[in-house]
Amino acid sequence: MNPVQSGRRANAGLLQFVLWSGCVALSGCAWLPSDGPTQAAVDRQQKRGDDEVFRLIDISRAALAAEAQRPVTGFAEHFGGADQVPVSLVGIGDGLTVEIWEAGSNPLFSGRPTASGGADSGVGSRSTTLPEQVVGADGSITLPFVGRIRVVGLRPDQVEQELRESLAGKAAKPQVVVHLRNSSGAVTVAGDVAAGARVPVSVRGERLLDVLAATGGVRAPSYETRIQLTRGGDSFAMPLQRVLQDPRQNIYLRPGDLLVATRQPQSFTAFGATGRTAQIEFGAERISLIEAVAKTGGLLDQRADPRGVYLLRYEPRRLLEPVPALPAAAGEDELRVIYRLDLAQAESYFLAQRFGMRDRDILYVSSAPTNELRKFLEILGLVSQPVIQGAVVRGALK
């Protein structure tokens, strides 16, 4: 056999091996390197036996309609009473100034006359302003002819009523006016603000943005700032941008409230056949799915499967199931959901423009099926090229 025939026979045998191996590769060999599951693999992995591993939902008009029903909760919904000016209550450390009016010429409290006729005319009434009384640690104050009286937690008009009843039978037709210096009526502001401080709450009431402005405002952009409000033992946080956009969320604050501003940029993570595998910040309060794809550098022409664009997140069960079953264990009130987008369809670009991203979403673009064969042939070329060259050289030497 001459060298040329020997080389042709070797090449023919190698070609048969390549074709057979290519068929094996296209059937889904697990040993090929991969950056994630293909579209077919995602479909297969949706269920394990009879158990649903995750919910697979195609992004469609129906999915957008369900997304629009997502409950939106803010300070107004969580705490209630958004437009109600908080009533000032007496607290420990507050100062109370008490004015007492008495009828007749022989007042229990010595004071100045408040009507014509002089001090001894027997006409009119006399008023007395007592020195400011500071509410003690036991929540009480001490007044002459009254003694120790508990006032903490009462409104000023309730304190007036308590004093009138205590002075009845001791003073002549006593009338009482109480002025509150609400030193304990302040909101504490901390975190990523220009200057943390205790901001007094006036009688007219202070709204959330008023208090933030009094401390110099926040340092980070509003779309990257979350505001946490703690009232009593209850805490709730929401983006500052939503407070700016929705006047209802600019609620009245109450004495003792705690505001903490934190810089928390929203981000998503991109994997797969995209131009960028990374954790990517929104750079805005809200971005759409198509904008997120663009931030990754788009789909790679040689690798990506446009029918296999996936968005992974946890969704509340009540959003996907109108009548949710009772969870059997803690944590089952959330479902693992994968939204699938088919960018081979022109309409999908419009749908993706209206589908909003959420913080900590995962964006994954699967590889095209033919990419498996391409990778296999690249590996095979690295192995077979020296063999072919050796066969040719060996045949030439014979």
C-alpha positions as CSV (number, residue, x, y, z in Angstrom):
1,M,0.0,0.0,0.0
2,N,1.5,3.4,-1.0
3,P,1.7,6.3,1.5
4,V,-1.2,8.2,-0.1
5,Q,-3.6,5.2,0.2
6,S,-2.4,4.6,3.8
7,G,-3.1,8.3,4.7
8,R,-6.5,8.2,3.0
9,R,-7.5,5.1,4.9
10,A,-6.4,6.6,8.2
11,N,-8.3,9.8,7.5
12,A,-11.4,7.9,6.6
13,G,-11.3,5.9,9.8
14,L,-10.8,9.1,11.8
15,L,-13.7,10.8,10.0
16,Q,-16.0,7.9,11.0
17,F,-14.8,8.2,14.6
18,V,-15.5,12.0,14.5
19,L,-19.0,11.5,13.1
20,W,-19.9,8.9,15.7
21,S,-18.4,10.9,18.5
22,G,-20.4,14.0,17.3
23,C,-23.6,12.1,17.6
24,V,-22.8,11.1,21.1
25,A,-21.9,14.7,21.9
26,L,-25.2,16.0,20.6
27,S,-27.1,13.4,22.7
28,G,-25.8,15.3,25.8
29,C,-22.6,13.9,27.1
30,A,-22.1,15.0,30.7
31,W,-18.4,15.1,30.5
32,L,-18.3,18.1,28.1
33,P,-17.5,21.5,29.8
34,S,-20.6,23.6,30.3
35,D,-21.6,26.9,32.0
36,G,-25.1,25.7,32.9
37,P,-28.1,23.6,31.8
38,T,-29.5,23.8,28.3
39,Q,-33.1,24.6,27.6
40,A,-33.9,20.9,27.3
41,A,-32.2,20.2,30.7
42,V,-34.2,22.9,32.4
43,D,-37.4,21.3,31.2
44,R,-36.2,17.9,32.4
45,Q,-35.2,19.1,35.8
46,Q,-38.5,20.9,36.6
47,K,-39.8,17.8,38.4
48,R,-38.0,15.1,40.4
49,G,-40.4,12.1,40.4
50,D,-43.8,13.5,41.5
51,D,-42.3,16.5,43.3
52,E,-42.1,19.9,41.7
53,V,-38.6,21.2,42.1
54,F,-39.4,24.7,40.7
55,R,-42.3,26.4,38.9
56,L,-41.5,27.1,35.2
57,I,-43.5,30.0,33.8
58,D,-43.3,31.5,30.3
59,I,-43.2,35.3,30.2
60,S,-46.5,36.1,28.5
61,R,-49.3,38.6,28.7
62,A,-50.9,36.4,31.4
63,A,-47.6,36.5,33.4
64,L,-47.5,40.3,33.1
65,A,-51.1,40.5,34.4
66,A,-50.2,38.3,37.4
67,E,-47.1,40.5,38.0
68,A,-49.4,43.6,38.1
69,Q,-51.3,42.0,41.0
70,R,-48.2,41.8,43.1
71,P,-49.1,43.4,46.5
72,V,-47.2,46.5,47.2
73,T,-46.7,47.4,50.9
74,G,-45.2,50.5,52.3
75,F,-45.1,52.5,55.5
76,A,-48.7,53.7,55.0
77,E,-50.1,50.2,54.7
78,H,-47.8,48.6,57.3
79,F,-48.2,51.1,60.1
80,G,-51.5,52.7,59.1
81,G,-52.7,56.2,60.0
82,A,-50.6,57.9,57.4
83,D,-52.5,61.2,57.4
84,Q,-53.2,61.3,61.1
85,V,-51.2,63.8,63.1
86,P,-49.9,62.0,66.2
87,V,-51.3,63.1,69.5
88,S,-48.7,64.4,71.9
89,L,-48.6,62.2,75.0
90,V,-46.8,63.0,78.2
91,G,-43.6,61.0,78.6
92,I,-40.9,60.6,81.3
93,G,-38.6,63.7,81.3
94,D,-41.3,66.0,79.7
95,G,-42.0,69.4,81.3
96,L,-45.5,70.4,82.3
97,T,-46.5,74.0,83.0
98,V,-49.8,74.2,84.9
99,E,-52.0,77.4,85.0
100,I,-54.8,77.4,87.5
101,W,-57.8,79.8,87.6
102,E,-59.9,80.1,90.7
103,A,-63.1,82.1,91.3
104,G,-63.8,84.3,94.3
105,S,-61.6,86.5,96.5
106,N,-60.0,83.8,98.6
107,P,-58.1,81.6,96.2
108,L,-56.4,78.4,97.3
109,F,-53.4,79.5,95.3
110,S,-52.2,83.1,95.7
111,G,-52.2,84.8,92.3
112,R,-53.0,87.9,90.3
113,P,-56.5,89.1,89.6
114,T,-57.7,88.5,86.1
115,A,-60.7,90.9,86.1
116,S,-61.4,94.5,87.2
117,G,-62.1,95.2,90.8
118,G,-58.7,94.6,92.4
119,A,-57.4,91.8,94.5
120,D,-60.0,92.3,97.3
121,S,-63.0,93.3,95.3
122,G,-64.5,89.8,95.4
123,V,-65.2,90.0,91.7
124,G,-63.6,88.0,88.9
125,S,-61.0,85.2,89.3
126,R,-57.3,84.8,90.0
127,S,-54.8,82.8,88.0
128,T,-51.6,81.1,89.2
129,T,-48.8,79.7,87.0
130,L,-46.9,76.9,88.8
131,P,-43.2,76.3,88.0
132,E,-42.6,73.7,85.4
133,Q,-42.9,70.2,86.6
134,V,-40.7,67.5,85.1
135,V,-42.2,64.1,84.8
136,G,-40.2,61.7,87.0
137,A,-39.0,58.2,86.3
138,D,-42.2,56.9,87.9
139,G,-44.3,58.8,85.4
140,S,-45.7,61.3,87.9
141,I,-45.5,64.9,89.0
142,T,-46.1,66.6,92.3
143,L,-48.4,69.7,92.7
144,P,-49.4,71.6,95.9
145,F,-52.7,70.5,97.4
146,V,-52.8,67.6,94.9
147,G,-49.7,65.5,95.8
148,R,-48.2,62.9,93.5
149,I,-50.2,62.3,90.4
150,R,-49.4,60.0,87.5
151,V,-49.5,61.7,84.1
152,V,-47.3,59.6,81.8
153,G,-49.1,58.4,78.7
154,L,-51.9,61.0,79.0
155,R,-52.8,63.8,76.6
156,P,-52.5,67.3,78.0
157,D,-56.3,67.7,78.1
158,Q,-56.5,64.4,80.1
159,V,-54.0,65.8,82.6
160,E,-56.1,68.9,82.9
161,Q,-59.2,66.8,83.7
162,E,-57.2,64.8,86.3
163,L,-56.1,68.1,88.0
164,R,-59.6,69.6,88.0
165,E,-61.0,66.5,89.7
166,S,-58.2,66.5,92.3
167,L,-58.8,70.2,93.1
168,A,-62.5,69.9,93.3
169,G,-63.7,70.8,96.9
170,K,-60.4,72.5,97.6
171,A,-60.4,75.4,95.2
172,A,-63.3,77.5,94.1
173,K,-64.4,76.4,90.6
174,P,-60.9,75.6,89.5
175,Q,-60.0,75.7,85.8
176,V,-56.7,74.2,84.7
177,V,-54.6,74.6,81.5
178,V,-51.6,72.4,80.9
179,H,-48.8,73.3,78.5
180,L,-46.5,70.4,77.5
181,R,-42.9,70.8,76.7
182,N,-42.4,67.4,75.0
183,S,-38.7,66.9,75.5
184,S,-39.1,63.1,75.1
185,G,-41.2,63.7,71.9
186,A,-38.4,63.2,69.4
187,V,-37.5,60.9,66.4
188,T,-34.0,59.4,66.3
189,V,-32.4,59.4,62.9
190,A,-29.2,57.3,62.2
191,G,-27.4,55.5,59.5
192,D,-26.2,56.8,56.2
193,V,-27.4,60.4,56.7
194,A,-25.5,63.7,56.7
195,A,-25.8,64.0,60.5
196,G,-27.6,61.7,62.8
197,A,-29.7,63.4,65.4
198,R,-32.8,63.4,67.6
199,V,-35.4,65.5,65.9
200,P,-38.2,66.9,68.1
201,V,-41.7,66.2,67.1
202,S,-43.8,69.4,67.2
203,V,-47.5,69.6,67.9
204,R,-48.3,70.1,64.2
205,G,-46.6,66.8,63.5
206,E,-43.5,65.9,61.5
207,R,-43.5,63.8,58.3
208,L,-40.8,61.4,57.4
209,L,-39.2,63.5,54.7
210,D,-39.3,66.6,57.0
211,V,-37.3,64.6,59.6
212,L,-34.7,63.4,57.1
213,A,-34.3,67.0,55.8
214,A,-33.7,68.2,59.3
215,T,-30.6,65.9,59.5
216,G,-29.2,67.1,56.2
217,G,-30.6,64.3,54.0
218,V,-29.1,60.9,53.0
219,R,-25.7,60.5,51.5
220,A,-26.4,57.9,48.9
221,P,-28.7,58.3,45.8
222,S,-32.3,57.9,46.7
223,Y,-32.7,54.8,44.5
224,E,-29.9,53.1,46.5
225,T,-31.2,54.1,49.9
226,R,-33.6,52.0,52.1
227,I,-35.3,53.6,55.1
228,Q,-36.1,51.4,58.0
229,L,-38.7,52.6,60.5
230,T,-38.9,51.0,63.9
231,R,-41.9,51.8,66.0
232,G,-42.3,50.0,69.3
233,G,-41.3,46.5,68.6
234,D,-42.2,46.6,64.9
235,S,-39.8,47.4,62.0
236,F,-40.4,47.8,58.3
237,A,-38.1,49.0,55.5
238,M,-38.7,50.3,52.0
239,P,-36.8,52.2,49.3
240,L,-36.5,56.0,49.8
241,Q,-37.3,56.4,46.1
242,R,-40.8,55.0,46.7
243,V,-41.4,57.5,49.5
244,L,-40.5,60.3,47.1
245,Q,-42.7,59.0,44.3
246,D,-45.8,58.1,46.5
247,P,-46.8,61.0,48.9
248,R,-48.9,58.5,50.9
249,Q,-45.7,56.9,52.1
250,N,-44.5,60.2,53.6
251,I,-46.2,59.4,56.9
252,Y,-46.3,61.3,60.1
253,L,-43.8,60.1,62.6
254,R,-44.4,59.6,66.3
255,P,-42.2,60.3,69.3
256,G,-39.9,57.5,69.9
257,D,-39.7,56.4,66.3
258,L,-36.3,55.3,65.0
259,L,-35.3,56.0,61.3
260,V,-32.2,54.2,59.9
261,A,-31.0,55.0,56.4
262,T,-28.9,52.3,54.7
263,R,-27.2,52.3,51.3
264,Q,-28.4,49.0,49.7
265,P,-28.0,49.1,45.9
266,Q,-30.3,46.7,44.1
267,S,-28.5,44.1,41.9
268,F,-28.9,41.0,39.9
269,T,-26.5,38.2,39.0
270,A,-25.9,37.1,35.4
271,F,-24.7,33.7,34.3
272,G,-24.5,31.7,31.1
273,A,-24.0,32.7,27.4
274,T,-24.0,36.5,28.0
275,G,-21.3,39.0,27.4
276,R,-20.8,39.5,31.1
277,T,-20.9,37.1,34.1
278,A,-21.1,39.2,37.2
279,Q,-23.3,40.8,39.9
280,I,-24.7,43.9,38.2
281,E,-26.3,46.9,40.0
282,F,-29.5,48.3,38.7
283,G,-28.3,51.9,38.7
284,A,-31.9,53.0,39.1
285,E,-34.9,52.3,41.3
286,R,-36.4,50.0,38.7
287,I,-35.2,48.3,35.5
288,S,-36.9,45.9,33.1
289,L,-35.8,42.4,32.1
290,I,-34.7,43.6,28.6
291,E,-32.6,46.3,30.2
292,A,-31.0,43.7,32.5
293,V,-30.1,41.6,29.4
294,A,-28.5,44.7,27.8
295,K,-26.5,45.4,31.0
296,T,-24.9,42.0,30.6
297,G,-23.7,42.8,27.1
298,G,-26.5,40.9,25.4
299,L,-26.6,37.3,24.2
300,L,-23.4,35.8,22.6
301,D,-24.1,35.0,19.0
302,Q,-21.9,31.9,18.8
303,R,-23.2,30.4,22.1
304,A,-26.6,31.7,23.3
305,D,-29.9,30.0,22.8
306,P,-32.4,32.9,22.3
307,R,-35.2,30.6,23.3
308,G,-33.6,29.9,26.7
309,V,-33.4,33.2,28.6
310,Y,-34.3,32.5,32.2
311,L,-35.0,34.6,35.3
312,L,-34.8,32.8,38.7
313,R,-36.4,34.2,41.9
314,Y,-38.4,33.2,44.9
315,E,-42.1,34.3,44.7
316,P,-44.8,34.5,47.4
317,R,-47.1,31.5,47.1
318,R,-50.1,33.7,47.3
319,L,-49.0,35.5,44.1
320,L,-49.1,32.3,42.1
321,E,-51.8,30.4,43.8
322,P,-55.1,32.3,44.4
323,V,-56.0,29.8,47.2
324,P,-52.6,28.8,48.7
325,A,-52.4,25.6,50.7
326,L,-51.2,25.9,54.2
327,P,-47.4,25.4,54.4
328,A,-46.3,22.2,56.0
329,A,-43.1,23.8,57.3
330,A,-41.5,27.2,57.8
331,G,-40.3,28.8,54.6
332,E,-42.9,27.1,52.3
333,D,-44.8,30.3,51.8
334,E,-42.3,31.0,49.0
335,L,-41.9,29.1,45.8
336,R,-38.9,28.7,43.5
337,V,-39.9,30.1,40.2
338,I,-38.1,30.2,36.8
339,Y,-39.5,32.6,34.2
340,R,-38.6,31.7,30.6
341,L,-38.3,34.3,27.9
342,D,-38.2,33.3,24.2
343,L,-36.2,36.1,22.4
344,A,-36.6,34.3,19.1
345,Q,-40.1,35.8,19.1
346,A,-40.4,39.6,18.3
347,E,-43.3,40.0,20.8
348,S,-41.0,38.8,23.6
349,Y,-39.0,42.1,23.5
350,F,-42.1,44.1,24.3
351,L,-43.1,41.7,27.1
352,A,-39.6,41.9,28.5
353,Q,-39.7,45.7,28.5
354,R,-42.7,45.6,30.8
355,F,-41.4,42.8,33.1
356,G,-39.6,44.3,36.1
357,M,-36.5,43.0,37.7
358,R,-36.3,42.5,41.4
359,D,-33.4,42.8,43.8
360,R,-31.2,39.6,43.9
361,D,-32.7,38.1,40.8
362,I,-30.7,35.6,38.8
363,L,-30.5,36.0,35.0
364,Y,-29.3,32.9,33.1
365,V,-29.0,32.4,29.3
366,S,-28.6,28.8,28.2
367,S,-26.2,27.6,25.4
368,A,-27.6,26.5,22.0
369,P,-27.7,22.7,21.5
370,T,-25.2,23.0,18.6
371,N,-22.7,24.6,21.0
372,E,-22.1,21.1,22.5
373,L,-21.0,19.8,19.1
374,R,-18.7,22.8,18.6
375,K,-17.1,22.3,22.0
376,F,-16.6,18.6,21.3
377,L,-15.0,19.3,17.9
378,E,-12.7,21.8,19.4
379,I,-11.6,19.2,22.0
380,L,-11.3,16.5,19.4
381,G,-9.2,18.8,17.2
382,L,-6.7,19.2,20.0
383,V,-6.4,15.4,20.3
384,S,-6.7,14.3,16.7
385,Q,-4.5,16.8,14.9
386,P,-1.2,15.3,16.2
387,V,-2.5,11.8,15.4
388,I,-3.4,12.8,11.8
389,Q,-0.1,14.5,11.3
390,G,1.7,11.5,12.7
391,A,-0.2,9.1,10.4
392,V,0.6,11.2,7.3
393,V,4.3,11.5,8.2
394,R,4.5,7.7,9.0
395,G,2.9,6.9,5.7
396,A,5.3,9.2,3.8
397,L,8.3,7.5,5.4
398,K,7.3,4.0,4.3
